[in-house]
C-alpha cells in the first residue's frame, strides 16, 4: 500500500481541527452584538432620511402610470459621465437589459439621463457625408442605405434618429417637427468594435416625460437587404430632488434607495458593488422589513409612520471594522488558540525534520554514484527504493534515470570501437594494395591490386554513407510531408517486389479483411520494411517463409517474422540502438544500424517497435495504439 506524504500529514491535521472550533466560539460570541448594533444603525439612518423626505414638503410619491413594457432600471450617479463611446466609466455591477441584438443600460445624474446602447452588427454602413441633416418635417426623401437607431420618447411625442457619418461625436436628428421650433438636442458618440457598435448619449430628463417610455427601432442596412427590430421599454427614471437628498447620506459603507407606494425605485445612491446590488434587489423583492446576512444589514421604514402607501426608505449597511467587543473576545480566547498552535507547530517541525533528513540522505547517495573522476559508478544503491511515499518514488525514478545514463555511456564507449573495426578493414585493404602496386612490375598484378583498392574504397564509402543516413534520418523525419496511407495496398505491392528481388526466398502476406490506414510517408514505411526484410533474408533459411502480417482491432500491428535463433529478452531492448547488430562484417552493409532506423521511422509515425521470439521464429512488431 502506497503511504504518501499527504496521508502522513493528515495525521497531524486533526490538531488543526481545534482551530475552527475555537473560531466558531469566537464568532458566536460577537456576531449577535455586532449584527444588532449594525442593524440599529441602519434603522436610524433610514428613519432620518424618511423624516427629511416627509418634512421637505416634496411632491407626493405617486405611482407611475401602468405600463406593459419591460422595465429598465436607471442607475444613480455621483457625478456626470464622459461621453466617449466607451463604457469603462459605467459601473460594472449595473447590468444591461438585453433585447435580441440590443443591450441597453441607463443612468441618471440630476436632470441628465445617460443611455449606453450596444448593438451586435458585424458590418456597419454609415450615412454618406453631406446627406440628410436635421429632418424636422420628414417630408424630404432621404436615402436610408446606412445603419441607424430611432428613439421615440414619451409615447412618440419626441423622436430622434441616431445616424452618423463615421465613429465619433454627433448630434441626434429630431424627427417629425413641422413647427420649425428649436428641438431639444441629444449629444451622442458612435464607436465601432469588431462585431458590434456602441452608442453613448446624454439627454435631458424632461424628454422622458412622466411615463418614462422609450421605443427603440434598429435599422440594419446591408446590400443583401434591410433588417429592422423594434422594442418598447420603460425607464425607471429617478426623482432628482430625492437624488440630491440621498447624496447627503451617501457613505462608503452604506447604500440607500427610496420606493414609491408601488415599490418602484424612485431614487438610489451610488452602490457598494455587485454584491450589494444583488442583495439589495433580493431584499426589495422579498417584502421584508429587516435582514441580517453575512455582515450585511438591511432595513426598510415607511416615509410616513404607519402609512406604507407613502413609500419606503431602504438602507443597506456593511461593516468591515473590528469592534472593541471582538477584540476583547479574541484576547480571552487567545491563550487557548496559542496552546493549540504550539502543539501543531511542534508536530509539523518534527515531520519537517524527518523529511529534510531523508532528502539530504538521498542527495548524498546521488553524489556517491560517481567516482572521483566524475565517471558513473553504480556501486551504492539508493536506500529509499522500498519507501512507499513520494520520496521513495523519487528515489526509484532517479535510479531508473541513472540506469539509462549508464547504458548511454556504454553506448558512447562502444561507438569508437565499432567505427575503428568497421573502417580498419577497408583501410588496410587500400593500404596493402597501394604498397604492393608500387613494387609490382606486372601489369595484370597491378590491375588486380587496383581492383582490390577500389573495393576497399567502395566498402569505406558504404560504411560512411550508412552512418550518415542513420544520423541525419531523425532530422529528416521531422520535416517529412505526410499523407493518408492504405497499408493493405502498400504491403501488397511491396511483397510482390520482394518476391521478384529475392526469388530464392518465399514471402507470405497476411492481410485483414478491412482496410487499415495511417497518416505518414509511404517512402519511409518502405524504407522501414527494407531494413526488416534485409534482416529477415540474412537470417532466414531458404526453406522457411518470411511472413509479413497486418492486423487491426484495438490498434494496428505490422509484423515481419522469420525463422531464427531465439533472442534473449534482456538483449532485445538494446537491439534498436546504434551499432547493436549481430552482422557487422566489414562490408559497410551491416553496421547494426537497421533496427535503429526502424525505431526512428516507427516513432516518427506514432508507433512503437519491438522484437521478440515466438517458438522458432523471430518477430519484429510495429504497433499503432
Number of C-alpha atoms within 10 A of each C-alpha: 5 11 11 15 14 10 12 12 13 10 10 16 14 11 15 14 11 15 16 10 10 16 14 11 13 16 14 11 15 18 15 11 13 18 20 13 13 20 22 15 15 25 23 14 20 27 22 15 26 22 16 14 21 16 11 10 8 11 9 12 19 12 16 15 8 7 12 8 14 14 15 21 22 22 24 25 21 14 10 14 19 15 19 17 21 16 18 9 10 16 15 11 14 18 16 17 17 13 16 11 12 20 16 18 22 25 24 27 19 19 15 16 25 25 17 22 22 21 20 15 17 11 14 18 17 16 17 14 10 7 10 15 13 16 18 19 13 13 9 8 8 11 9 16 17 19 22 21 20 19 22 21 21 18 15 13 12 19 21 24 21 22 24 23 16 17 16 14 19 17 18 24 21 25 19 15 17 11 8 8 8 9 13 15 14 18 16 25 23 23 18 20 12 10 11 16 19 20 25 24 25 22 18 15 20 14 18 21 15 12 17 23 23 22 18 20 16 20 19 21 20 14 8 6 8 13 11 12 14 15 15 19 19 20 20 21 27 26 19 18 14 19 25 15 16 20 16 10 16 16 14 12 13 22 25 28 25 30 23 22 19 15 16 19 21 23 26 25 25 22 25 17 13 14 10 17 17 12 14 21 10 11 18 19 9 9 10 12 14 17 14 15 10 8 14 20 24 28 27 26 23 23 28 17 13 9 12 15 17 19 25 30 26 27 28 30 24 21 15 8 7 9 12 10 14 17 12 12 15 17 12 11 15 12 11 13 16 12 10 16 16 11 13 16 14 11 17 15 11 10 15 11 11 11 13 11 11 14 15 11 13 20 13 11 17 18 12 17 18 15 12 8 6 9 11 17 13 15 10 12 13 20 14 19 16 12 16 14 17 14 19 20 17 16 23 18 13 16 18 12 12 17 14 12 13 16 13 13 13 11 16 12 11 14 14 11 11 17 15 10 14 22 20 14 17 25 16 13 17 21 14 14 20 16 11 14 19 10 9 12 10 9 10 10 13 18 12 13 22 17 14 18 22 16 16 23 16 15 21 21 15 17 21 15 14 17 18 11 13 15 14 10 14 15 9 10 17 9 8 11 9 14 10 11 16 14 18 21 13 14 21 14 10 15 18 13 12 15 14 10 10 11 11 12 17 15 18 15 16 15 19 11 9 9 12 17 13 16 13 19 19 17 10 18 18 14 16 21 20 16 16 23 22 12 18 22 18 12 15 20 15 13 10 14 17 22 19 23 18 20 19 17 7 8 10 17 18 20 20 22 24 25 23 19 13 14 16 10 11 8 11 13 13 16 21 22 17 22 23 21 18 10 15 17 12 19 20 20 16 20 22 21 23 26 25 22 22 25 19 19 23 20 16 17 17 14 17 18 22 17 20 16 19 12 9 11 18 21 23 21 19 22 20 17 11
